[in-house]
Amino acid sequence: MAVKRIEAEPSTVVVELDHAALVIIDMQRDFLESGGFGETLGNNVALLKAAVAPLQTMLAAARKSGMLIIHTREGHRPDLSDAPKHKVERGEPSLRIGQPGPMGRILVRGEPGHDIIPELYPAPGEPVIDKPGKGAFYQTDLELMLKNREIDTLLVCGVTTEVCVNTTVREANDRGFRCVVLSDCCASYFPEFHEAGLAMIKAQGGIFGWVTPSTKVLAALDSH
């Protein structure tokens, strides 16, 4: 069993790789590409691209190590029966959830925009969790999947830092999982929210988890 020490804030964390998983949150075309849900809300989607290259390197290393890798996608059934009315009607986006856009119906499962970007596309055998909400545990079988594989530590990446990443980390914390958030493998449409989201996770002795750049994890994976 490979045991690795990862330098992180607020403290070094010791991880057994056999009981760890890389969880990649919502790296979808709808959030990262022009014409998707993120842009309909008035966001600069290019800001999320900062996480792509570091995540590509991290994903390759995780695959090489044999670590469990899980991808998530936020989206709804084509009939929107799992989309809360207030979520669909919220704000003044240029296109609402379910309406036709350049990449198909906005944030709807099975549409091109709902899928994961090509640079980080899941390999055969890597589970994909389709979730209707912000958190990856809400109305999904993620917890069951992790417990069946005796996973206790999650290396968390993805977008956006303050919304789906933070929500998932908090859900995981309440369920007894340890979370290590890879700071450069996460991103936000609002840089200040990215920093605040990471600060909240590692505050008070790591109240929700640990934060570290992916370079520290890569160094740990390479160590003997």
Backbone bond lengths (Angstrom), bond angles and torsions (degrees), N, CA, C in turn:
res aa  C-N    CA-C-N  psi(-1)  N-CA   C-N-CA  omega(-1)  CA-C   N-CA-C  phi
1 M - - - 1.472 - - 1.534 109.09 -
2 A 1.333 117.04 121.04 1.462 121.34 -177.67 1.523 110.19 -80.66
3 V 1.325 115.09 122.58 1.463 121.42 177.90 1.522 108.06 -111.54
4 K 1.334 116.75 126.68 1.456 121.38 -176.05 1.523 110.12 -123.93
5 R 1.325 114.87 142.49 1.464 121.64 174.98 1.523 108.19 -101.90
6 I 1.313 116.49 119.87 1.460 121.92 -177.95 1.520 109.34 -108.84
7 E 1.323 115.96 121.15 1.464 119.66 175.80 1.526 108.83 -70.56
8 A 1.317 116.13 126.88 1.465 120.79 -175.51 1.513 109.54 -153.24
9 E 1.307 115.30 173.64 1.470 121.69 171.53 1.523 108.39 -108.71
10 P 1.324 118.08 138.14 1.466 128.66 6.77 1.521 114.36 -86.53
11 S 1.346 119.11 -0.44 1.455 120.08 -177.82 1.528 109.14 -159.54
12 T 1.323 115.42 164.86 1.457 120.37 174.64 1.526 109.36 -65.50
13 V 1.337 116.20 140.70 1.462 120.28 -179.93 1.527 108.57 -121.24
14 V 1.312 115.74 136.25 1.464 122.23 -179.59 1.523 108.63 -99.37
15 V 1.326 115.79 124.58 1.466 121.46 -173.49 1.518 110.48 -123.58
16 E 1.318 116.38 132.06 1.459 122.22 171.19 1.527 106.90 -91.97
17 L 1.319 117.12 114.19 1.464 120.69 -173.54 1.517 113.00 -60.17
18 D 1.330 117.46 -30.26 1.461 120.16 179.14 1.525 111.82 -66.55
19 H 1.326 115.73 -17.98 1.470 120.13 -178.51 1.529 111.42 -117.40
20 A 1.326 116.13 25.11 1.460 121.00 -179.25 1.526 109.93 -123.13
21 A 1.335 115.07 152.88 1.460 120.97 177.77 1.519 109.53 -138.56
22 L 1.322 116.00 143.88 1.461 121.94 171.37 1.518 107.41 -90.83
23 V 1.331 116.63 119.65 1.463 121.72 -178.92 1.530 108.13 -111.97
24 I 1.314 116.45 117.65 1.464 122.60 -176.54 1.520 108.63 -108.17
25 I 1.333 115.16 113.59 1.454 121.57 -171.00 1.531 112.10 -92.35
26 D 1.302 117.08 116.24 1.472 125.16 161.05 1.530 116.05 54.64
27 M 1.323 116.84 41.11 1.469 118.92 176.52 1.534 108.47 -81.91
28 Q 1.319 114.68 67.12 1.456 123.43 -171.66 1.519 112.54 -103.63
29 R 1.304 114.95 154.70 1.457 120.45 177.49 1.529 110.67 -60.35
30 D 1.335 117.38 -35.66 1.463 120.99 -179.13 1.525 112.75 -60.90
31 F 1.328 116.83 -24.72 1.463 120.55 -179.96 1.535 112.77 -100.50
32 L 1.331 116.92 -30.27 1.464 120.07 -171.66 1.525 115.07 -104.51
33 E 1.318 117.56 -12.46 1.459 119.47 -175.11 1.527 111.75 -117.16
34 S 1.309 114.74 155.72 1.458 121.03 178.81 1.524 110.52 -63.38
35 G 1.327 116.02 138.58 1.456 121.60 179.13 1.507 114.30 93.90
36 G 1.348 117.16 -2.22 1.451 120.77 -179.18 1.519 113.07 -95.31
37 F 1.325 115.21 -171.58 1.460 121.74 -175.64 1.519 112.04 -60.21
38 G 1.337 116.98 -42.21 1.462 119.92 -179.42 1.512 112.49 -57.87
39 E 1.317 116.62 -42.90 1.460 120.31 -179.13 1.520 111.87 -71.68
40 T 1.342 117.31 -32.24 1.468 119.00 178.83 1.526 111.49 -63.06
41 L 1.332 115.98 -22.93 1.468 120.66 178.97 1.521 111.94 -85.68
42 G 1.339 116.46 0.00 1.456 120.86 178.10 1.505 114.58 91.49
43 N 1.332 117.57 14.92 1.458 121.28 -177.00 1.533 112.23 -89.40
44 N 1.332 115.21 156.31 1.460 122.42 172.38 1.523 107.48 -88.42
45 V 1.332 116.28 98.72 1.457 119.72 -173.79 1.529 112.38 -67.73
46 A 1.321 117.72 -19.89 1.463 120.53 179.96 1.529 111.81 -61.16
47 L 1.333 117.35 -25.51 1.465 120.51 -179.29 1.532 112.23 -63.83
48 L 1.329 116.73 -26.99 1.456 119.15 -178.99 1.524 112.37 -76.89
49 K 1.324 116.89 -17.48 1.466 120.12 -177.71 1.530 112.24 -64.80
50 A 1.331 117.56 -17.64 1.468 120.60 -179.88 1.522 112.06 -58.87
51 A 1.326 116.86 -27.77 1.464 120.19 -177.20 1.521 113.13 -83.95
52 V 1.329 117.87 -14.30 1.460 120.30 -170.14 1.524 112.92 -67.06
53 A 1.320 117.68 -52.60 1.469 120.10 -176.89 1.532 112.32 -61.99
54 P 1.347 119.42 -49.13 1.470 118.65 176.72 1.528 112.68 -58.57
55 L 1.334 115.87 -36.40 1.458 119.31 -179.20 1.529 111.34 -70.76
56 Q 1.317 117.16 -35.03 1.463 119.61 175.47 1.528 110.85 -59.06
57 T 1.334 116.18 -44.49 1.466 120.84 179.43 1.521 110.59 -65.13
58 M 1.341 116.45 -43.30 1.459 121.19 -179.92 1.524 110.99 -64.89
59 L 1.310 116.46 -41.70 1.463 120.89 -179.70 1.527 110.86 -62.96
60 A 1.311 116.40 -43.09 1.466 120.02 178.68 1.530 111.18 -61.84
61 A 1.330 116.63 -41.75 1.461 120.66 179.64 1.525 111.63 -67.06
62 A 1.324 116.58 -40.05 1.463 120.61 178.82 1.523 110.54 -64.33
63 R 1.331 116.00 -40.90 1.464 119.16 177.29 1.520 111.17 -63.16
64 K 1.312 116.36 -42.24 1.465 120.74 -179.96 1.525 111.25 -63.03
65 S 1.331 116.59 -35.56 1.470 120.91 -178.47 1.523 113.29 -77.69
66 G 1.325 116.53 -13.50 1.454 120.21 -177.33 1.519 114.33 83.93
67 M 1.317 116.71 9.85 1.465 121.63 -179.91 1.529 111.45 -65.52
68 L 1.312 116.62 146.02 1.457 121.12 173.23 1.527 109.10 -64.37
69 I 1.324 116.66 132.71 1.463 122.47 179.68 1.516 108.26 -123.14
70 I 1.326 116.16 128.40 1.458 122.06 -179.41 1.522 109.06 -126.11
71 H 1.311 116.56 133.04 1.456 123.12 177.43 1.527 108.96 -109.62
72 T 1.329 117.07 147.28 1.464 119.81 174.24 1.523 110.15 -124.10
73 R 1.342 114.50 155.61 1.460 121.72 175.54 1.526 107.95 -138.68
74 E 1.320 116.19 129.45 1.466 119.71 173.36 1.525 108.83 -89.03
75 G 1.318 115.88 133.66 1.455 119.20 179.08 1.514 110.79 174.48
76 H 1.314 115.11 175.78 1.461 120.18 -171.98 1.517 112.92 -128.20
77 R 1.318 114.40 160.85 1.458 120.99 176.37 1.529 109.30 -61.99
78 P 1.330 117.48 151.45 1.468 119.71 -178.89 1.523 114.37 -56.44
79 D 1.345 117.56 -29.68 1.469 119.09 178.56 1.527 112.66 -87.11
80 L 1.344 116.55 1.44 1.479 123.76 178.84 1.529 112.84 59.76
81 S 1.323 117.05 20.82 1.465 119.27 -179.37 1.523 112.48 -67.39
82 D 1.331 117.88 -18.36 1.470 121.37 178.05 1.529 112.20 -103.87
83 A 1.327 116.66 11.10 1.468 121.04 179.78 1.525 109.65 -103.00
84 P 1.329 117.98 112.54 1.470 119.68 -179.96 1.530 111.75 -57.55
85 K 1.303 116.03 140.41 1.466 121.54 -179.10 1.520 111.40 -53.82
86 H 1.316 117.31 -43.59 1.472 120.09 -175.79 1.528 111.55 -69.84
87 K 1.340 117.34 -26.46 1.461 119.90 175.74 1.526 110.23 -71.36
88 V 1.307 116.43 -43.41 1.467 120.97 -179.37 1.522 111.07 -66.25
89 E 1.320 117.29 -37.92 1.467 121.16 -173.64 1.522 113.61 -91.85
90 R 1.326 117.99 -3.15 1.469 121.94 -173.81 1.528 111.62 -65.95
91 G 1.322 115.57 138.55 1.460 122.03 170.48 1.517 113.74 69.00
92 E 1.341 114.04 -161.29 1.469 121.10 -178.90 1.529 110.04 -131.96
93 P 1.339 117.59 61.36 1.464 119.14 178.86 1.522 110.33 -70.33
94 S 1.320 116.27 160.76 1.470 119.49 177.15 1.524 111.22 -69.95
95 L 1.335 117.10 -29.37 1.459 123.10 173.35 1.520 108.11 -138.57
96 R 1.311 116.89 138.90 1.454 120.19 -179.80 1.532 110.77 -93.90
97 I 1.334 115.03 163.46 1.460 121.06 176.60 1.531 109.04 -52.72
98 G 1.324 115.04 130.81 1.453 120.63 178.76 1.511 115.21 95.30
99 Q 1.342 117.40 -17.71 1.457 119.55 -179.35 1.530 110.57 -81.01
100 P 1.342 118.25 152.22 1.461 121.40 -179.87 1.526 111.83 -67.04
101 G 1.337 116.22 134.74 1.458 122.27 176.54 1.512 110.03 -134.22
102 P 1.319 117.82 -174.49 1.468 121.36 -179.07 1.525 114.26 -60.80
103 M 1.341 117.43 -24.51 1.467 120.89 179.67 1.522 111.35 -114.98
104 G 1.330 115.88 32.96 1.453 120.60 -178.32 1.517 111.41 93.14
105 R 1.296 116.77 -170.27 1.466 121.34 -179.35 1.531 109.85 -64.65
106 I 1.316 114.80 133.68 1.464 122.23 -174.10 1.529 111.71 -61.88
107 L 1.331 115.84 124.44 1.465 124.85 173.79 1.539 112.85 54.17
108 V 1.325 115.68 39.85 1.459 121.57 178.04 1.527 109.39 -114.55
109 R 1.322 116.01 133.41 1.455 121.77 -178.32 1.527 110.88 -60.35
110 G 1.319 115.03 138.19 1.446 121.00 179.12 1.520 114.23 92.33
111 E 1.325 116.88 -13.98 1.461 120.82 177.99 1.536 109.90 -84.11
112 P 1.340 117.96 153.34 1.473 119.86 -179.43 1.530 113.63 -54.57
113 G 1.328 117.30 -39.16 1.458 120.20 -178.00 1.513 113.88 -67.96
114 H 1.319 116.81 -24.75 1.461 121.02 -179.56 1.520 112.03 -73.97
115 D 1.321 117.32 -20.46 1.459 120.65 -172.41 1.530 111.67 -78.90
116 I 1.314 115.25 165.14 1.464 123.29 -178.94 1.529 109.83 -76.74
117 I 1.327 115.87 145.67 1.464 120.33 -177.36 1.529 110.22 -61.83
118 P 1.340 117.49 148.14 1.472 120.64 -176.61 1.525 114.00 -56.65
119 E 1.332 117.01 -35.24 1.469 120.29 -176.68 1.528 113.08 -62.18
120 L 1.328 116.89 -23.47 1.465 120.79 -175.69 1.524 111.39 -125.99
121 Y 1.318 115.95 25.78 1.466 119.22 -172.40 1.530 111.37 -63.86
122 P 1.326 117.05 138.18 1.468 120.45 -179.31 1.519 112.39 -59.42
123 A 1.317 115.34 139.89 1.456 121.67 173.47 1.525 108.76 -82.20
124 P 1.318 118.19 158.65 1.465 120.08 176.39 1.525 111.18 -53.65
125 G 1.317 116.06 133.35 1.454 121.23 179.66 1.514 114.98 92.58
126 E 1.335 117.52 -11.24 1.469 119.72 176.97 1.532 109.26 -86.44
127 P 1.333 117.33 117.96 1.461 120.00 -176.41 1.526 112.63 -62.36
128 V 1.324 114.92 143.34 1.463 122.60 174.57 1.524 107.67 -119.15
129 I 1.330 115.48 122.82 1.468 121.79 179.72 1.528 108.66 -99.60
130 D 1.312 116.74 118.76 1.464 120.85 173.87 1.516 108.65 -93.82
131 K 1.324 115.72 121.33 1.460 120.94 -174.03 1.535 110.45 -121.88
132 P 1.326 117.89 143.21 1.454 120.45 179.41 1.519 114.00 -89.29
133 G 1.329 116.76 -8.93 1.462 120.12 -175.60 1.511 112.05 -126.47
134 K 1.329 115.03 -165.48 1.454 120.73 -178.58 1.524 112.11 -74.50
135 G 1.311 116.38 -45.51 1.459 120.90 -177.07 1.516 112.11 -81.83
136 A 1.330 116.31 144.15 1.460 121.12 -177.79 1.524 112.98 -77.06
137 F 1.323 117.83 -11.78 1.461 121.16 178.70 1.535 112.05 -93.19
138 Y 1.310 116.98 -19.45 1.465 120.60 -175.33 1.526 111.37 -72.57
139 Q 1.336 115.93 118.55 1.467 123.26 177.04 1.532 112.65 57.87
140 T 1.356 116.22 35.49 1.468 121.04 176.13 1.531 108.93 -133.73
141 D 1.328 116.00 173.55 1.464 120.75 177.15 1.532 111.78 -101.82
142 L 1.341 117.48 23.44 1.460 120.72 -178.67 1.525 112.03 -60.29
143 E 1.329 117.81 -46.27 1.468 119.91 -178.29 1.527 110.82 -61.07
144 L 1.316 117.26 -42.82 1.458 121.21 178.32 1.523 110.89 -61.33
145 M 1.325 116.12 -43.36 1.454 121.19 -179.37 1.533 110.94 -62.22
146 L 1.324 116.85 -43.46 1.462 120.94 -179.57 1.526 111.41 -66.66
147 K 1.316 116.59 -43.50 1.471 119.88 -178.54 1.521 111.29 -68.55
148 N 1.332 117.25 -35.95 1.463 119.84 177.62 1.522 111.42 -62.52
149 R 1.331 116.65 -29.20 1.466 121.05 -178.86 1.533 112.01 -101.11
150 E 1.340 116.25 8.98 1.466 122.59 176.51 1.527 112.07 57.59
151 I 1.324 115.62 42.30 1.457 121.81 176.90 1.521 109.67 -88.03
152 D 1.339 117.06 132.04 1.467 119.12 176.72 1.529 113.15 -123.39
153 T 1.347 117.50 -10.07 1.462 121.51 -178.06 1.516 109.81 -128.88
154 L 1.342 115.47 131.59 1.450 121.56 -179.98 1.518 110.03 -114.78
155 L 1.322 116.81 127.08 1.461 122.67 170.15 1.520 105.35 -94.25
156 V 1.323 116.47 110.65 1.464 121.04 -167.73 1.526 111.46 -106.13
157 C 1.332 115.33 132.10 1.458 123.15 178.60 1.525 108.44 -135.72
158 G 1.339 116.63 170.60 1.450 119.44 170.47 1.505 114.97 124.51
159 V 1.330 114.13 -161.68 1.465 121.32 -175.83 1.531 110.37 -135.23
160 T 1.330 115.11 154.57 1.450 124.59 -15.18 1.524 109.14 -91.29
161 T 1.332 115.47 156.42 1.463 120.21 -171.94 1.518 112.74 -55.35
162 E 1.328 115.96 -45.96 1.469 119.80 -172.38 1.523 113.60 -86.01
163 V 1.332 116.91 -12.66 1.466 118.83 -176.84 1.533 110.08 -107.94
164 C 1.327 118.22 -88.27 1.461 119.92 -172.61 1.523 113.53 -69.95
165 V 1.335 117.63 -34.80 1.465 119.55 177.15 1.522 110.16 -67.36
166 N 1.331 116.74 -50.46 1.460 120.42 -179.35 1.522 111.88 -61.75
167 T 1.324 117.18 -42.21 1.462 120.40 -179.99 1.517 110.79 -62.67
168 T 1.317 116.90 -43.99 1.465 120.79 179.69 1.522 111.52 -63.72
169 V 1.324 117.14 -41.92 1.468 120.72 178.94 1.528 110.47 -62.28
170 R 1.305 117.13 -41.99 1.466 120.09 179.90 1.527 111.09 -66.76
171 E 1.314 116.34 -40.51 1.470 119.85 176.00 1.530 110.56 -61.91
172 A 1.320 116.06 -43.96 1.458 120.82 -179.48 1.526 111.27 -63.22
173 N 1.332 115.96 -41.99 1.460 121.56 179.07 1.528 111.39 -58.50
174 D 1.314 117.14 -43.55 1.464 120.91 179.69 1.525 112.39 -67.57
175 R 1.320 116.35 -21.38 1.468 120.83 -179.53 1.521 112.65 -96.62
176 G 1.331 116.87 4.80 1.453 120.62 174.13 1.511 115.93 91.25
177 F 1.329 117.89 8.19 1.466 120.84 177.11 1.528 110.44 -87.73
178 R 1.324 115.60 147.68 1.469 120.87 172.03 1.515 108.03 -90.88
179 C 1.324 115.85 138.37 1.459 120.28 179.53 1.520 110.67 -121.64
180 V 1.324 115.03 132.87 1.458 122.13 171.80 1.526 105.59 -118.13
181 V 1.325 116.69 113.55 1.456 121.48 -177.23 1.523 109.32 -93.37
182 L 1.327 116.38 127.29 1.460 121.73 -178.30 1.525 108.53 -90.57
183 S 1.328 115.05 104.99 1.460 121.35 -166.59 1.521 114.20 -59.09
184 D 1.330 117.57 -40.84 1.462 120.11 -177.64 1.521 112.86 -83.07
185 C 1.314 116.74 -7.81 1.464 121.92 176.55 1.523 111.25 -98.53
186 C 1.322 116.43 10.90 1.464 123.12 174.35 1.529 107.91 -121.60
187 A 1.313 116.25 159.22 1.462 119.71 178.57 1.515 109.88 -158.50
188 S 1.334 114.68 164.07 1.462 122.33 -179.51 1.516 109.47 -140.95
189 Y 1.328 116.07 158.63 1.464 120.74 171.51 1.525 110.47 -71.74
190 F 1.343 116.22 -13.69 1.462 122.34 -177.83 1.525 108.29 -126.28
191 P 1.330 119.03 103.78 1.464 120.92 -177.32 1.523 113.67 -53.20
192 E 1.332 116.14 -36.25 1.466 118.48 -179.93 1.525 111.65 -68.19
193 F 1.328 117.54 -30.69 1.467 121.02 177.02 1.530 110.30 -72.77
194 H 1.315 116.60 -35.21 1.467 120.83 175.98 1.518 110.02 -58.24
195 E 1.328 116.05 -49.43 1.467 119.93 -178.92 1.523 111.30 -65.36
196 A 1.328 115.95 -42.23 1.472 119.40 179.77 1.527 111.13 -65.58
197 G 1.327 116.48 -39.81 1.460 119.99 179.87 1.513 112.49 -62.48
198 L 1.331 116.78 -40.49 1.464 120.43 177.15 1.523 110.91 -68.42
199 A 1.334 116.64 -39.93 1.470 120.87 -179.33 1.524 110.97 -62.24
200 M 1.329 116.68 -38.60 1.469 120.31 179.91 1.526 111.66 -64.24
201 I 1.318 116.83 -37.08 1.461 120.83 -177.32 1.521 111.55 -67.54
202 K 1.330 117.33 -43.29 1.472 120.63 -173.70 1.522 113.61 -92.08
203 A 1.329 118.06 -4.53 1.468 121.42 -177.87 1.530 111.63 -65.94
204 Q 1.323 115.77 161.68 1.464 123.63 173.57 1.530 112.01 54.11
205 G 1.343 115.16 45.19 1.452 119.04 178.43 1.515 113.95 75.81
206 G 1.313 116.76 22.90 1.462 120.33 -179.05 1.509 111.82 82.98
207 I 1.316 116.14 53.02 1.465 120.27 -173.14 1.530 112.48 -61.26
208 F 1.340 117.25 -31.87 1.459 120.43 175.95 1.531 112.37 -112.21
209 G 1.335 117.22 -17.56 1.451 119.01 -179.71 1.514 112.69 161.22
210 W 1.321 115.35 -161.23 1.453 123.17 -178.09 1.523 109.77 -113.28
211 V 1.314 116.19 156.53 1.465 121.76 178.36 1.524 108.05 -130.84
212 T 1.335 116.03 135.12 1.457 120.27 179.09 1.526 109.28 -159.20
213 P 1.332 118.49 151.70 1.465 119.28 173.09 1.525 110.04 -71.86
214 S 1.318 116.25 155.94 1.457 120.27 -177.60 1.525 112.15 -63.03
215 T 1.333 117.54 -24.92 1.469 120.07 179.29 1.521 111.70 -60.13
216 K 1.327 117.00 -33.21 1.471 120.46 178.82 1.531 110.57 -70.51
217 V 1.319 116.36 -36.46 1.467 120.23 178.29 1.529 109.39 -70.12
218 L 1.318 116.79 -42.31 1.455 121.05 178.73 1.539 110.97 -61.09
219 A 1.331 115.35 -40.96 1.459 119.82 178.00 1.534 111.07 -62.82
220 A 1.327 115.54 -40.40 1.466 119.50 178.58 1.534 111.58 -66.00
221 L 1.331 116.44 -40.06 1.463 119.93 179.69 1.532 110.83 -65.13
222 D 1.322 116.52 -31.74 1.469 120.63 -179.09 1.523 113.20 -81.78
223 S 1.335 116.71 -14.26 1.465 120.47 -176.40 1.528 111.05 -75.40
224 H 1.326 115.15 158.91 1.465 120.96 -179.77 1.523 111.21 -117.05
